[in-house]
Amino acid sequence: MARLRLGFSPMIPTIASSLLAALWGLSVFAGWGLEAFCAGGEPSSACSRRLGTVSTVSGLFAAVAACSTLAAWLIPASRQDPRTFGRLIGAAVGAWIVAGGVLFLGGLFAR
């Protein structure tokens, strides 16, 4: 049985992971999340507390994503085996998407 091999650079998912990490970091640490979800008429302290809880839960997925990205690039066995690298970097991109989704949905519920 023939296998399908995609001929794209490993930098493409790495850049995607980096961009998703930057988006998540700006949403959590630079106040983008507070501006997006807590700018209404409600007192900002209550919304900020709820969004802090959501950020903590989202941070668990972000930590998994960051560790997967680092493992994909720093572990020599991963760099030498394209399948292992692909699995790790794919898991990282997926975890960043989940972290962003948790932050977004949690922010909507925090309103």
C-alpha positions as CSV (number, residue, x, y, z in Angstrom):
1,M,0.0,0.0,0.0
2,A,1.4,3.3,-1.0
3,R,1.6,6.2,1.5
4,L,0.8,9.7,0.7
5,R,3.6,12.1,1.6
6,L,2.9,15.7,1.9
7,G,5.8,17.8,0.8
8,F,5.5,20.9,3.0
9,S,8.1,22.5,5.2
10,P,8.0,21.8,9.0
11,M,8.2,25.5,9.4
12,I,4.6,26.0,8.3
13,P,3.0,24.2,11.4
14,T,5.7,25.8,13.6
15,I,4.7,29.3,12.4
16,A,1.1,28.5,12.9
17,S,1.8,27.3,16.4
18,S,3.8,30.5,17.1
19,L,1.0,32.7,15.8
20,L,-1.6,30.9,17.8
21,A,0.6,31.2,20.9
22,A,0.9,35.0,20.3
23,L,-2.8,35.4,19.9
24,W,-3.4,33.4,23.1
25,G,-0.7,35.4,25.0
26,L,-2.1,38.7,23.9
27,S,-5.6,37.7,24.8
28,V,-4.6,36.6,28.3
29,F,-1.7,38.9,29.3
30,A,-2.1,42.0,27.2
31,G,-5.7,42.6,28.1
32,W,-7.3,41.8,24.8
33,G,-9.6,39.3,26.5
34,L,-10.7,41.9,29.1
35,E,-11.4,44.4,26.4
36,A,-13.3,42.0,24.3
37,F,-15.5,40.4,27.0
38,C,-15.6,42.8,29.9
39,A,-16.1,46.2,28.3
40,G,-19.8,46.2,28.9
41,G,-21.8,47.8,31.6
42,E,-21.1,45.2,34.3
43,P,-18.5,46.1,37.0
44,S,-15.2,45.0,35.6
45,S,-14.0,43.3,38.7
46,A,-16.6,40.5,38.6
47,C,-16.1,39.9,34.9
48,S,-12.3,40.1,35.3
49,R,-12.4,37.4,38.1
50,R,-14.5,35.1,35.9
51,L,-12.2,35.7,32.9
52,G,-9.2,34.9,35.1
53,T,-10.7,31.5,35.9
54,V,-11.3,30.8,32.2
55,S,-7.7,31.9,31.4
56,T,-6.4,29.5,34.0
57,V,-8.3,26.6,32.4
58,S,-7.2,27.7,29.0
59,G,-3.6,28.0,30.3
60,L,-3.6,24.2,30.9
61,F,-4.1,23.6,27.2
62,A,-1.6,26.3,26.4
63,A,1.1,24.6,28.5
64,V,0.5,21.3,26.7
65,A,0.8,23.1,23.4
66,A,4.0,24.9,24.4
67,C,5.6,21.7,25.7
68,S,4.6,19.8,22.5
69,T,6.2,22.5,20.3
70,L,9.4,22.5,22.3
71,A,9.5,18.7,22.3
72,A,9.1,18.6,18.6
73,W,12.1,20.9,18.0
74,L,14.4,20.1,21.0
75,I,14.2,16.3,21.2
76,P,16.7,14.9,18.7
77,A,14.7,11.8,18.0
78,S,11.7,14.0,17.0
79,R,13.8,16.1,14.6
80,Q,15.2,13.0,12.9
81,D,11.8,11.3,12.5
82,P,9.3,13.2,10.4
83,R,6.3,11.2,11.7
84,T,7.2,11.9,15.3
85,F,7.8,15.6,14.6
86,G,4.5,15.8,12.7
87,R,2.6,14.2,15.6
88,L,4.1,16.5,18.2
89,I,3.7,19.7,16.2
90,G,0.2,18.6,15.2
91,A,-0.7,18.0,18.8
92,A,0.7,21.5,19.6
93,V,-1.4,23.2,17.0
94,G,-4.5,21.3,18.1
95,A,-3.8,22.2,21.7
96,W,-3.4,25.9,20.8
97,I,-6.7,25.8,19.0
98,V,-8.4,24.2,22.0
99,A,-6.8,26.8,24.3
100,G,-8.1,29.6,22.2
101,G,-11.5,28.0,21.9
102,V,-11.8,27.6,25.7
103,L,-10.7,31.2,26.2
104,F,-13.3,32.5,23.6
105,L,-16.2,30.3,24.8
106,G,-15.4,31.0,28.4
107,G,-15.2,34.7,27.7
108,L,-18.6,34.6,26.1
109,F,-20.0,32.8,29.2
110,A,-18.2,35.3,31.5
111,R,-20.2,38.1,30.1
